[in-house]
Amino acid sequence: MLKESISDVFLKCGAGFVLAMVLTLLFISPVLAQQADPVVVQPGAPGQPSRKLASKTNAVLPPRSPKDVEFMQGMIVHHAQAVEMVALMKARTDNEGLLRLGVRISQSQSAEIGFMKRWLQTRGEKVSGMMAGMDHSDHKMKMPGMDMSDGQMVMPGMLTPKQMEELAAAKGASFDELFLKGMIQHHTGALIMVKDLYDSAGAGQDAELFNFATDVDSGQRAEIRIMQNMLGDKLQEKN
């Protein structure tokens, strides 16, 4: 039998060595990971350095004010009506531009409803608070633009039952006009709710809520401009 060449022996030894190292690393890596203390870093305020916290530091949700909770509960109801308004479109208009806008509104506000529900549930709060149709004789949630004329509390800008009935009964161009006017009213109410949140001392400090409210404000302002232009075109056609 021919003797193995030096290169053959080297290759065999090298392969075995590599395999041994891989097995060793696979064995000791979990052990080292368990022994190493995790590093928790708290970002500093603007202009301030970050600092390391104890490895056993627990995450704590930022403080919230009752106004934060009221805002989220109220905005869920507010968004739900907008989704309901859009649901009326399919059988009442064939305006493609308006239908596309309706899809945009419904999708965005449905997703935001999901976010608001999770935000409340994570903090141990009820998803629904004191909303329209409930007894508000001793209510605490009140903001500018809120309709209390019939003893019920309706979020700013929300359509009354009569307005919703008129919208559901309309078709074609009449529906388009009522929808645009109603949704502009509705979006304007949401802006009032955001402003009221920011005007309330101690409210809106939660980062998630602040980002959400800011997005609502900018997004609905943009949609109001779109709807105002569409309504202007509709009124010109009418005249």
Protein Blocks (a to p, Z undefined) as FASTA:
>chain_A
ZZddfklmmmmmmmmmmmmmmmmmmmmmmmmmmmpccdddddddehiacddddfklccdd
ddddfklmmmmmmmmmmmmmmmmmmmmmmmmcccfklmmmmmmmmmmmmmmmmmmmmmmm
mnopafbdcdehiacklccbdcehiacknopacdehiacfklmmmmmmpgcjllmmmmmm
mmmmmmmmmmmmmmmmmmpghiakamklmmmmmmmmmmmmmmmmmmmmmmmmmmmmmZZ
